[in-house]
């Protein structure tokens, strides 16, 4: 991973970093920190618990009240769910992590938070079914990689920020559309997974423009 990341840096290619399960074990935490030490990353994408742990490990900073909660395996702690009463704290966490690393931060949850360190956008697309299947976050990593790669070499930080936000909204929109399609079958979680993949594969610009829900915060 380090060699691949360093080669991507040499070629001016975007690097998407997902610190999966950081805080769940010392090995995962040390691996994530070693990658950030050796590779300049473009976008950091994770759930609220992962990004709070990462910020604490990098800077010693704990934004907000209370201790940093470890993830439940690869899932966010219940106390780190993105909701009205935690939103401001988690926005500040995303902003601080972007400032500390120079990367765009994407914090995923019921509402997704995308931060450049200067700007925060809230992504209101998505559906509960996305959290019930394994791999929706990994799919989002790939979509973010595709969107950031499409803007060309040496893009500005703001262009990367916009691309990451649009990718996150696109994935959420596909989730919404997949939930409606699965309901018509009618189907359960397995059907939703297939419908989600279908929606990602057939997404068109007109659908995206008509369905994204982004709030400047």
WOZI-V88875 format. One record per run of one state. SS is the DSSP state (H for helix, E for strand, L for the rest). FROM is the first residue (numbers start at 1). LEN is the number of residues. If there is no record, write none. Layout:
BEGIN
ss: (SS/SS)
from: (FROM/FROM)
len: (LEN/LEN)
END
This chain:
BEGIN
ss: (L/H/L/E/L/E/L/E/H/L/E/H/L/E/L/E/L/H/L/H/L/E/L/E/L/E/L/H/L/H/L/H/L/H/L/H/L/E/L)
from: (1/2/11/16/18/22/23/25/26/39/43/48/60/72/73/75/76/78/81/87/102/104/109/112/116/120/124/128/133/136/150/157/186/189/203/205/212/214/217)
len: (1/9/5/2/4/1/2/1/13/4/5/12/12/1/2/1/2/3/6/15/2/5/3/4/4/4/4/5/3/14/7/29/3/14/2/7/2/3/1)
END
